[in-house]
Amino acid sequence: MDQILEVDTKMLSEIRRSVRDTGDRGLKVASKWSAEILMSVPSTVKDAMIGAWLPDPTLSNATATSFDHLDLNRALEAEESDEIEAARRCMESRQYLRVSHFAKGCRSSKGVFLYVYSKFLISEQSAVADWHKADGTRFQPPLPINNSIGELLEIIEDSKDPFLKFLKALFCQRLSRTEDAITLLLESLSAYPWNWSAWLLLASCIDTKEELAKAITRLNLPLNHPLPNMLLLKTYNDLHSPTAFDLKISEQLLDRNRFPNSLWVMTQRARTLFNLAALSKAENQFEQILKLDPNRIDDIDVYADILYAAQKREKLSALADTFSKKDKDRPEICCLLGNICHMRLEHEKSVKYLKRATRLDPTCLQAWTHLGFVFMEIGNPPAAIEAFRKALDLSKKDYKPWCGMAQAYMILNLPLYALYYYSKANALISYEASVLEGVASCYEILGRYQEAIACYRRMIARTSNTSQLVSLHLKVAKAYRALDDLAEVANCNYCVIKAFEAEGHYKLGQPIPDQLMRSMVECAEYHARAPEGNLLLAHDYLKVCLATPGVPIEASTAMNAVRARARQIGSNLADDEGRFSLEHRKGMLFRERGYESVN
């Protein structure tokens, strides 16, 4: 991995310029993000650049920054400066009708952007209002429908300005023209990289790691530029599939010569740690974030998820108490309060807070997902399915809504539907044990035992926990029993015995776990009946069982069958009784006597 570029005079000036350029056009999220990134650059780095070349804000973009490709006509913009300034001020106060009024006759790229973007925001408000009029009816579509997008797209169809290309990409994405949107975004970002809204839109258009890799290589930016690496961090976290490589990227971005105080990068690092199940490290990272900025509400719901997963009840309650006093009208805070109520089994209150989060922000994926799981717990699968469906309408990258849908359909006894949704979740996060187990359960119910066995085998290969291994081997045995493959059933029981042996040794005459005894008896019974059964192995297992208190009667019956079979073939097993002990737990006796598992 190449070292990510450090902040230099050129990059610093580009970030500074982007704060104003995005803010002038009403891209509040992008402007705030650029301002925070700018503040994360250490003062020592900034001081070292004092006296170096910095852009004059009175000059045009073409001469003031490295973005000499910007399609902004200086003369036109100067001529329309009064209209643009009035439109900007109205945009800041969210008076979008007045913005479109002031910017209507503008011909400069900035003026056209303000006009088209304000018209888009007006039409979005109207579409959301119409959508809510159909609340609770079967006529309500999954998302608001904006019928004005096509007309707005025609206005800027031939524009070469990078900000207007971003706007065209936004419209194409809303029209489900994803490939066109990605192409336009790559052109826009290659021309003007520091428009964070464009990066966010690009991330929403990418559904797989392969698409991400393809998009990054098409960018006219060096691969070691900070922004493509930030995109990679965010997308991998959105897909819930980060790796140790992502941690290295975040650590480089937090280097003292880059963005050591970036709360956004720290948040992505915490998300990566959370997805890698490093809960304590993720928790520590968020503690550092809140220490630097105690009033930061962004992503506080992620911190709540970390504390919920770590079962830090007191800490989660204190967090909710602190932030509920700051701003109750933020969807993140509502999700946090919903988490608290869910943890306390106050499900009605949890539903209330989560529904409030969805009303404040209908695109809040986490709120819809949590709402679905709460409905599952109170025994309302149809409502849960509706909530999960809304979450999937917003994003199909998160495996949790897919998994929730599958669980709901399993409760409704619709395993074929459940299998479809489990398979979708498994395609997103193939290493998640709960998803694989769900897929296997569906296959078992549908009588597709070989596919179920394949799922269980994948889970076995990924775990070293004894209790989990035992449980999985028993499930495989159950599937083979349904297939009437008794040799494989015996082999599964042998694997159970070996799993117990790996954990510790049991003294002869002392109680041993019930499952270990049952597996020994079942394994012995098979070898007693099979034409080529290993009678020595069966005899040893049964001797261990019969020397243990509370032995089941099946052990005595099986021992009689083993001895009878031995007499039939002229073998006297009693000759070796003096050697019977638990030495075979170490594998020594197996090698001496030629024991083998049944394959």
C-alpha positions in Angstrom: 0.0 0.0 0.0 1.4 3.4 -1.0 1.7 6.1 1.6 -1.3 8.4 1.5 -0.4 11.9 0.4 0.4 14.4 3.2 -1.3 17.7 3.5 0.6 20.4 1.6 0.0 24.0 0.6 -2.0 23.0 -2.5 -4.2 20.6 -0.7 -4.8 23.0 2.2 -5.9 25.7 -0.2 -8.2 23.3 -2.0 -9.9 22.3 1.2 -10.3 26.0 2.2 -11.8 26.8 -1.1 -14.2 23.9 -0.9 -15.7 25.2 2.3 -16.8 28.3 0.5 -17.6 26.8 -2.9 -19.9 24.1 -1.4 -21.4 26.5 1.1 -22.2 29.1 -1.6 -24.3 26.4 -3.4 -26.2 25.3 -0.4 -24.4 22.0 0.0 -24.4 22.2 3.8 -23.2 18.7 4.6 -20.2 19.0 2.2 -19.3 22.5 3.5 -19.5 21.4 7.2 -17.4 18.3 6.4 -14.7 20.3 4.6 -14.6 22.8 7.5 -14.2 20.0 10.0 -11.4 18.4 7.9 -9.8 21.8 7.7 -9.9 22.1 11.4 -8.4 18.6 11.8 -5.2 19.7 10.2 -2.7 20.6 13.0 -1.8 24.2 13.6 1.9 23.3 13.3 1.3 22.1 9.7 -0.7 25.3 8.9 2.0 27.5 10.5 4.7 25.9 8.4 2.8 27.0 5.3 2.4 30.7 6.3 3.7 32.9 3.6 3.3 30.1 1.0 1.0 30.6 -2.0 -2.7 30.7 -1.0 -5.7 31.6 -3.1 -7.1 35.1 -3.1 -10.9 34.7 -2.5 -11.6 37.7 -4.8 -10.2 35.8 -7.8 -12.0 33.3 -9.9 -11.5 29.6 -9.4 -9.7 29.4 -12.7 -6.8 31.5 -11.5 -7.1 31.1 -7.7 -6.8 27.4 -7.3 -5.5 24.3 -9.0 -9.0 23.8 -10.3 -8.4 25.6 -13.6 -10.9 23.4 -15.3 -13.9 24.9 -13.5 -16.5 26.2 -15.9 -17.3 29.4 -14.0 -17.5 32.6 -16.1 -16.0 35.3 -14.0 -17.7 38.1 -15.9 -21.1 36.5 -15.7 -20.7 35.7 -12.0 -19.6 39.3 -11.3 -22.5 40.6 -13.3 -24.9 38.4 -11.3 -23.2 38.9 -7.9 -26.2 40.7 -6.3 -28.7 38.0 -7.4 -26.3 35.2 -6.3 -25.7 36.8 -2.9 -29.4 37.2 -2.3 -30.1 33.6 -3.4 -27.3 32.4 -1.1 -28.7 34.1 1.9 -32.2 32.7 1.2 -30.7 29.2 0.8 -29.1 29.5 4.2 -32.5 30.2 5.8 -34.1 27.5 3.7 -36.4 29.9 1.8 -36.1 27.8 -1.4 -38.9 29.6 -3.3 -37.1 32.9 -2.9 -33.8 31.3 -4.0 -35.4 30.2 -7.2 -36.9 33.6 -7.6 -33.6 35.5 -7.3 -31.6 33.0 -9.3 -34.1 32.4 -12.1 -32.4 34.6 -14.7 -28.8 33.7 -13.8 -26.5 32.3 -16.6 -23.3 31.7 -14.5 -22.7 28.1 -13.3 -23.2 29.1 -9.7 -26.4 30.9 -10.4 -27.8 28.0 -12.5 -26.8 25.6 -9.7 -28.7 27.7 -7.1 -31.8 27.9 -9.3 -31.9 24.2 -10.2 -31.0 22.9 -6.8 -33.6 25.1 -5.1 -36.3 23.9 -7.5 -35.2 20.4 -6.7 -35.6 21.0 -3.0 -39.0 22.6 -3.5 -40.2 19.6 -5.5 -38.7 17.2 -2.9 -40.8 18.9 -0.1 -43.9 18.6 -2.2 -43.2 14.9 -3.0 -42.7 14.1 0.7 -45.9 15.9 1.6 -47.8 13.9 -1.0 -46.2 10.7 0.2 -47.2 11.3 3.8 -50.8 11.9 2.7 -51.0 8.2 1.8 -49.5 7.1 5.2 -50.9 3.7 6.4 -52.6 2.9 3.0 -51.7 0.4 0.4 -51.3 3.2 -2.1 -48.2 4.6 -0.4 -45.1 3.9 -2.5 -41.9 2.8 -0.8 -40.3 6.2 -1.2 -41.6 9.7 -2.2 -41.9 10.1 -6.0 -40.5 13.4 -7.5 -42.0 13.9 -10.9 -40.0 17.1 -11.6 -36.6 15.6 -11.8 -36.8 14.9 -15.5 -37.5 18.6 -16.3 -34.7 19.8 -14.0 -32.3 17.4 -15.7 -33.0 18.9 -19.1 -32.0 22.4 -17.9 -28.4 21.3 -17.1 -28.1 18.5 -19.6 -25.2 20.0 -21.5 -23.3 21.6 -18.6 -19.6 20.9 -18.1 -19.3 22.5 -14.6 -18.3 19.9 -12.0 -21.0 21.0 -9.5 -23.7 20.8 -12.2 -22.4 17.4 -13.1 -22.8 16.4 -9.5 -26.4 17.7 -9.7 -27.0 15.7 -12.9 -25.6 12.6 -11.2 -28.1 13.2 -8.3 -31.0 13.3 -10.7 -29.8 10.2 -12.6 -29.5 8.3 -9.3 -33.1 9.3 -8.4 -34.2 8.1 -11.9 -32.4 4.7 -11.2 -29.8 5.5 -13.9 -27.0 4.3 -11.6 -24.3 3.8 -14.3 -24.9 7.3 -15.7 -24.8 8.7 -12.2 -21.5 7.0 -11.4 -19.9 8.2 -14.7 -21.0 11.8 -14.0 -19.8 11.6 -10.4 -16.3 10.4 -11.5 -16.1 13.2 -14.0 -17.2 15.8 -11.4 -14.8 14.5 -8.7 -11.9 14.3 -11.1 -12.4 18.0 -11.8 -13.3 19.1 -8.3 -12.3 16.4 -5.7 -13.3 18.3 -2.5 -17.0 18.1 -2.9 -17.9 15.7 -0.1 -21.6 15.5 -1.2 -20.4 13.9 -4.5 -18.4 11.3 -2.6 -21.4 10.4 -0.5 -23.6 10.1 -3.6 -20.9 7.9 -5.2 -20.8 5.7 -2.1 -24.6 5.3 -2.2 -24.4 4.1 -5.9 -21.8 1.4 -5.1 -23.1 -2.0 -3.9 -20.1 -4.3 -4.0 -16.3 -4.2 -3.4 -15.8 -4.9 -7.1 -17.8 -1.8 -8.1 -15.8 0.2 -5.6 -12.4 -0.9 -7.0 -13.6 -0.2 -10.6 -14.8 3.3 -9.7 -11.6 4.3 -7.9 -9.4 3.3 -10.8 -11.6 5.4 -13.1 -11.0 8.5 -11.1 -8.5 11.1 -12.4 -6.8 11.2 -9.0 -3.8 9.4 -7.6 -4.7 6.3 -5.7 -2.8 7.6 -2.7 -4.9 10.8 -2.5 -6.8 11.0 0.8 -10.2 11.2 -0.7 -10.3 7.8 -2.6 -9.1 6.2 0.6 -11.8 7.9 2.6 -14.4 6.6 0.1 -12.9 3.1 0.6 -13.2 3.4 4.4 -16.8 4.5 4.3 -17.9 2.0 1.7 -16.4 -1.0 3.4 -18.0 0.0 6.6 -21.4 0.5 4.9 -21.0 -3.1 3.5 -20.0 -4.4 6.9 -16.9 -6.0 5.5 -13.9 -4.1 6.6 -10.4 -5.7 7.0 -7.2 -5.0 8.9 -6.2 -3.0 5.7 -8.9 -0.5 6.5 -7.4 0.1 9.9 -4.1 0.8 8.3 -5.8 3.4 6.1 -7.4 5.1 9.0 -4.2 5.1 11.0 -2.4 6.8 8.0 -5.1 9.4 7.7 -4.8 10.2 11.4 -1.1 10.7 11.0 0.2 14.0 12.4 1.0 15.3 8.8 -2.5 14.5 7.5 -5.7 14.8 9.6 -4.8 13.7 13.2 -7.8 15.4 14.7 -10.4 14.4 12.2 -13.5 13.2 14.1 -14.9 11.7 10.8 -11.9 9.5 10.3 -11.9 8.5 14.0 -15.6 7.5 13.6 -14.8 5.4 10.5 -12.0 3.7 12.5 -14.4 3.0 15.3 -16.9 1.5 12.9 -14.2 -0.7 11.4 -13.2 -1.9 14.9 -16.9 -2.6 15.7 -17.4 -4.6 12.5 -14.2 -6.5 13.3 -15.7 -7.3 16.8 -13.1 -5.3 18.6 -15.7 -3.7 20.9 -13.4 -2.4 23.6 -11.1 -0.6 21.1 -14.1 0.8 19.2 -15.5 2.1 22.5 -12.2 3.7 23.4 -12.1 5.4 20.0 -15.5 6.9 20.6 -14.5 8.1 24.1 -11.6 9.9 22.4 -14.0 11.5 19.9 -16.3 12.8 22.7 -13.3 14.0 24.6 -12.3 16.2 21.6 -15.9 17.3 20.9 -18.4 16.5 23.7 -21.3 18.0 21.7 -20.9 16.0 18.5 -24.1 14.2 17.8 -23.2 12.8 14.4 -22.8 9.0 14.5 -23.7 8.9 18.3 -26.1 6.1 17.3 -23.1 4.0 16.2 -21.6 4.5 19.7 -24.9 3.4 21.2 -24.8 0.2 19.1 -21.2 -0.5 20.3 -22.3 -0.1 24.0 -25.4 -2.2 23.4 -23.3 -5.0 21.8 -20.9 -4.8 24.7 -23.7 -4.9 27.3 -22.5 -1.6 28.9 -26.0 -0.8 30.2 -24.9 1.9 32.7 -22.7 3.6 30.2 -25.4 3.5 27.5 -28.0 5.0 30.0 -25.6 7.8 30.9 -24.9 8.5 27.2 -28.7 8.7 26.5 -29.3 11.0 29.5 -26.5 13.4 28.4 -27.4 13.7 24.7 -31.2 13.7 25.2 -30.7 17.1 26.9 -28.7 18.4 23.9 -31.2 17.9 21.1 -34.2 15.6 21.2 -35.1 16.4 17.6 -32.1 14.6 16.0 -32.9 11.1 14.6 -29.6 9.9 16.1 -30.8 10.8 19.6 -34.1 9.1 19.0 -32.4 6.0 17.9 -30.2 6.2 21.0 -33.3 6.5 23.3 -35.0 3.6 21.4 -31.9 1.5 22.1 -32.1 2.2 25.8 -35.8 1.3 26.0 -35.2 -1.9 23.9 -32.5 -2.9 26.3 -34.8 -2.3 29.3 -37.5 -4.4 27.5 -39.7 -1.2 27.3 -40.8 -2.1 23.8 -43.7 0.3 23.4 -41.4 3.3 24.3 -38.7 1.9 22.0 -41.2 1.8 19.1 -42.3 5.4 20.0 -38.8 6.8 19.8 -37.8 4.9 16.7 -40.9 6.0 14.9 -40.1 9.5 15.8 -36.7 9.1 14.3 -38.2 7.9 11.0 -40.6 10.9 11.0 -37.7 13.3 11.6 -35.6 11.6 8.9 -37.5 9.1 6.6 -34.1 8.0 5.2 -32.7 6.9 8.6 -31.7 3.3 7.8 -30.8 2.5 11.4 -34.1 3.6 12.8 -36.1 1.4 10.4 -33.9 -1.6 11.0 -34.1 -1.3 14.8 -37.9 -0.8 14.6 -38.2 -4.0 12.7 -36.3 -6.0 15.3 -38.4 -4.4 18.1 -41.6 -5.5 16.3 -40.1 -9.0 16.1 -39.6 -9.1 19.9 -43.2 -8.0 20.6 -44.5 -10.7 18.2 -45.6 -8.6 15.3 -43.9 -10.1 12.2 -46.0 -8.2 9.6 -45.1 -4.8 11.1 -41.5 -6.0 11.3 -41.5 -7.0 7.6 -42.8 -3.5 6.7 -40.1 -1.8 8.7 -37.4 -4.0 7.2 -38.7 -3.4 3.7 -38.5 0.4 4.2 -34.9 -0.1 5.4 -34.1 -2.1 2.2 -35.7 0.5 0.0 -33.2 3.0 1.4 -30.1 0.7 1.1 -29.5 -2.9 0.2 -25.9 -2.9 1.5 -26.7 -3.7 5.1 -27.2 -7.4 5.9 -29.3 -6.7 9.0 -32.6 -5.8 7.3 -32.2 -8.8 5.0 -31.6 -11.0 8.0 -34.5 -9.5 9.9 -36.8 -10.2 6.9 -35.7 -13.8 6.9 -36.3 -14.2 10.6 -39.8 -12.7 10.3 -40.7 -15.1 7.4 -39.4 -18.1 9.5 -41.8 -17.1 12.3 -44.6 -17.0 9.7 -43.5 -20.5 8.6 -42.5 -19.4 5.1 -39.0 -21.0 4.8 -38.7 -20.5 1.0 -39.2 -16.7 1.5 -36.8 -16.8 4.5 -34.2 -18.6 2.4 -34.3 -15.9 -0.2 -33.6 -13.1 2.3 -31.0 -15.2 4.2 -29.2 -15.8 0.9 -29.1 -12.0 0.2 -27.7 -11.4 3.7 -25.1 -14.1 3.2 -24.0 -12.6 -0.1 -23.2 -9.4 1.8 -21.5 -10.9 4.9 -20.5 -14.5 4.2 -18.6 -15.0 7.5 -21.6 -14.1 9.8 -22.4 -17.3 11.7 -26.0 -16.4 12.5 -26.7 -15.8 8.8 -25.2 -19.1 7.8 -27.1 -20.9 10.5 -30.3 -19.3 9.2 -29.6 -20.5 5.7 -28.9 -24.0 6.9 -32.1 -24.1 9.0 -34.1 -23.1 5.9 -32.4 -25.9 3.8 -33.2 -28.4 6.6 -36.9 -27.4 6.7 -37.1 -27.6 2.9 -35.5 -31.1 3.0 -32.3 -29.9 1.2 -30.0 -31.6 3.6 -26.8 -31.6 1.6 -26.9 -27.8 1.2 -27.6 -27.5 5.0 -24.6 -29.7 5.7 -22.4 -27.5 3.5 -23.4 -24.4 5.5 -22.7 -26.1 8.8 -19.3 -27.2 7.5 -18.4 -23.6 6.6 -19.3 -22.6 10.1 -17.3 -25.4 11.6 -14.2 -24.3 9.6 -14.5 -20.8 11.2 -14.9 -21.6 14.9 -12.7 -23.0 17.6 -15.2 -22.7 20.5 -15.9 -26.2 21.9 -19.5 -25.7 22.7 -20.2 -24.2 19.2 -18.2 -27.0 17.5 -20.2 -29.6 19.4 -23.5 -28.0 18.5 -22.6 -27.7 14.8 -21.4 -31.3 14.6 -24.6 -32.5 16.1 -26.6 -30.5 13.6 -24.6 -32.1 10.8 -25.3 -35.5 12.4 -29.0 -34.7 12.4 -28.9 -33.8 8.7 -27.1 -37.1 7.8 -29.5 -39.0 10.0 -32.3 -37.6 7.8 -30.4 -38.9 4.8 -30.0 -42.3 6.4 -26.2 -42.0 6.2 -25.3 -43.7 9.5 -21.6 -43.8 8.7 -21.4 -40.0 8.5 -23.6 -39.8 11.7 -20.9 -41.9 13.5 -18.2 -39.7 12.1 -20.0 -36.6 13.4 -20.2 -38.2 16.8 -16.5 -39.0 16.6 -15.8 -35.3 15.9 -17.9 -34.3 19.0 -15.7 -36.6 21.1 -12.6 -35.1 19.7 -13.9 -31.6 20.4 -14.4 -32.6 24.0 -11.0 -34.2 24.1 -9.3 -31.0 22.9 -10.8 -29.1 25.8 -9.6 -31.3 28.6 -9.3 -34.7 30.1 -11.8 -36.6 32.3 -10.7 -39.0 34.9 -12.0 -42.5 34.8 -14.9 -43.1 37.2 -15.7 -39.4 37.3 -18.9 -37.9 35.7 -18.4 -36.8 32.1 -20.7 -34.5 30.1 -23.9 -36.1 29.0 -23.4 -35.2 25.4 -19.9 -36.7 25.4 -21.4 -39.9 26.8 -24.2 -40.0 24.2 -21.8 -39.5 21.4 -19.6 -42.3 22.6 -22.5 -44.6 22.9 -23.9 -43.7 19.4 -20.4 -44.1 17.9 -20.0 -47.5 19.6 -23.5 -48.6 18.5 -22.6 -47.9 14.9 -19.3 -49.8 15.0 -21.1 -52.8 16.7 -23.6 -53.0 13.9 -21.5 -52.1 10.8 -20.0 -55.0 8.9 -16.5 -53.4 9.0 -17.0 -51.7 12.4 -14.1 -50.9 14.7 -14.9 -53.1 17.7 -11.8 -52.1 19.6 -12.9 -48.4 19.4 -16.4 -49.2 20.4 -15.2 -51.3 23.3 -13.0 -48.6 24.6 -15.7 -45.9 24.4 -18.2 -48.2 26.2 -15.7 -49.1 29.0 -15.3 -45.3 29.7 -19.1 -44.9 29.8 -19.7 -47.9 32.0 -17.1 -46.7 34.5 -19.0 -43.4 34.9 -21.8 -42.8 37.3 -25.3 -42.3 35.8 -24.5 -44.4 32.7 -27.5 -44.9 30.3 -28.8 -48.4 29.8 -27.9 -48.0 26.1 -24.3 -48.3 27.0 -24.8 -51.8 28.6 -26.8 -52.9 25.6 -24.2 -51.7 23.2 -21.4 -53.4 25.1 -23.3 -56.7 25.0 -23.7 -56.2 21.2 -19.9 -55.5 20.8 -18.9 -58.6 22.8 -21.4 -60.8 20.9 -20.0 -59.5 17.6 -16.4 -60.1 18.7 -17.3 -63.7 19.6 -18.8 -64.2 16.1 -15.5 -63.2 14.5 -13.4 -65.1 17.0 -11.9 -62.1 18.9 -11.4 -61.9 22.6 -11.5 -58.2 23.5 -11.0 -59.0 27.2 -7.3 -59.7 26.5 -6.6 -56.0 26.4 -8.9 -54.9 29.3 -5.9 -54.0 31.4 -4.9 -51.3 29.0 -8.3 -49.6 29.0 -7.9 -46.1 30.3 -8.4 -42.6 29.1 -5.0 -42.6 27.3 -6.9 -42.6 24.0 -8.0 -39.1 24.7 -4.4 -38.0 24.0 -4.5 -39.9 20.7 -1.9 -42.5 21.8 -4.1 -45.5 22.0 -5.8 -44.6 18.7 -2.4 -44.8 16.9 -1.3 -48.0 18.7 -4.5 -49.8 18.0 -5.1 -48.4 14.5 -8.3 -46.5 15.3 -9.6 -44.3 12.5 -12.7 -42.0 12.1 -15.3 -43.2 9.8 -15.0 -41.4 6.4 
